[in-house]
Amino acid sequence: MGENDKEATDLFGGLVEGLEEELNAKLLEKKSVFALTCARITGAVYTEAVSSGVPADLAKDMATDSWMAFMGFTISQAVAPVEGEN
């Protein structure tokens, strides 16, 4: 491999590495905004439910169900199996 080829490879590698870092930073920011928005909505579900007269335990369950749905879990994934059940 000639010296020019090595320089071109190093330059290309540097460009790709810089692009990868930029894209990862943007993805992290996007995921952070999504998580924050989900947390705010989940809090609003709880607050609105309680202020509407829903018992706090039920409102907490409602907020938990909302959070689980936002995060992509189903209720069956969130429930731990009881010992001795199949």
C-alpha positions in Angstrom: 0.0 0.0 0.0 1.4 3.4 -1.0 1.8 6.3 1.3 -1.1 8.2 -0.4 -3.4 5.2 0.0 -2.5 5.1 3.7 -3.2 8.8 4.1 -6.6 8.4 2.3 -7.5 5.5 4.5 -6.6 7.4 7.7 -8.6 10.4 6.5 -11.6 8.3 5.6 -11.4 6.5 8.9 -11.3 9.8 10.8 -14.3 11.1 8.9 -16.3 8.0 9.6 -15.4 8.0 13.2 -16.4 11.7 13.6 -19.7 11.0 11.8 -20.4 8.0 14.1 -19.8 10.1 17.2 -22.1 12.9 15.9 -24.8 10.4 15.1 -24.5 8.6 18.5 -24.8 12.0 20.3 -27.9 12.9 18.3 -29.5 9.5 19.0 -28.7 9.8 22.7 -30.3 13.3 22.8 -33.4 12.0 20.9 -33.8 9.1 23.4 -33.4 11.5 26.3 -36.1 13.8 25.1 -38.4 10.8 24.5 -37.8 9.5 28.0 -38.4 12.9 29.6 -41.6 13.4 27.6 -42.8 9.9 28.7 -42.0 10.7 32.3 -44.0 14.0 32.1 -47.0 12.2 30.6 -46.8 9.4 33.1 -46.8 12.0 35.9 -49.7 13.8 34.4 -51.7 10.5 34.2 -51.1 10.0 38.0 -51.8 13.7 38.9 -55.0 13.9 36.8 -56.3 10.6 38.1 -55.8 11.5 41.7 -57.3 15.0 41.2 -60.3 13.3 39.6 -60.9 11.2 42.7 -59.2 8.0 41.6 -57.6 6.3 44.7 -53.8 6.8 44.8 -53.0 3.1 44.5 -55.1 2.8 41.3 -53.7 6.0 39.9 -50.2 4.6 40.5 -51.1 1.5 38.7 -52.5 3.6 35.8 -49.3 5.6 35.6 -47.2 2.4 35.8 -49.2 0.9 32.9 -48.7 4.1 30.9 -44.9 4.0 31.5 -44.7 0.4 30.6 -46.6 1.0 27.4 -44.3 3.9 26.5 -41.2 1.8 27.1 -42.6 -1.0 24.9 -43.3 -3.5 27.6 -46.6 -5.5 27.9 -48.3 -5.9 31.2 -47.5 -9.6 31.1 -43.8 -8.8 30.8 -44.0 -6.6 33.9 -45.7 -9.1 36.2 -43.3 -11.4 37.9 -44.5 -15.0 38.1 -45.8 -16.2 41.5 -43.7 -19.0 43.0 -45.4 -22.3 42.3 -47.3 -21.1 39.2 -46.6 -22.4 35.8 
